Amino acid sequence: MPTLQLTTVYSSDNFKIEADDGLAYVRTEWLRPLNDDQFVAETMRAYDVITEKQAERVLVNAQQVSVLGPETKDWLSNTYYSLFSRTSLKKMARVMPDNLFKKLALASVVARADAAGEISYQIQDFASEDEAVHWLLEE
């Protein structure tokens, strides 16, 4: 399995984005819970980087993600995840929070987007980042 050579391409108090251009890989990490407006702004920043880098593999570390309001969950289901179907993305791995309520909320968002036929890439949820990276980098 290839070794990741991550370079930080964006960092704030809330969110970090790293990339390995050689592997067409982007890693995002929530650093603390945010309000819904901040969450949407940071997720769109991630989308911009993923599009610009033509990433095929994306890891989303959501262990510190916020509790999301209903409008934000609708936006994720109906808009955000479908945006990636128009990019180079092939695989997205999400490292889920330990909190069951947050985990179920995130899972339901993807289930709704998938049921609507909006997702053209593979997406899987994981308990650990090591498992997620292994899945992303396997051929």
PyMOL commands that set and color helices and strands:
alter all, ss='L'
color gray80, all
select helices_A, chain A and resi 21-23+36-52+70-86+100-115+129-137
alter helices_A, ss='H'
color red, helices_A
select strands_A, chain A and resi 7-11+15-20+25-30+57-61+91-95+122-126
alter strands_A, ss='S'
color yellow, strands_A
deselect
rebuild
show_as cartoon
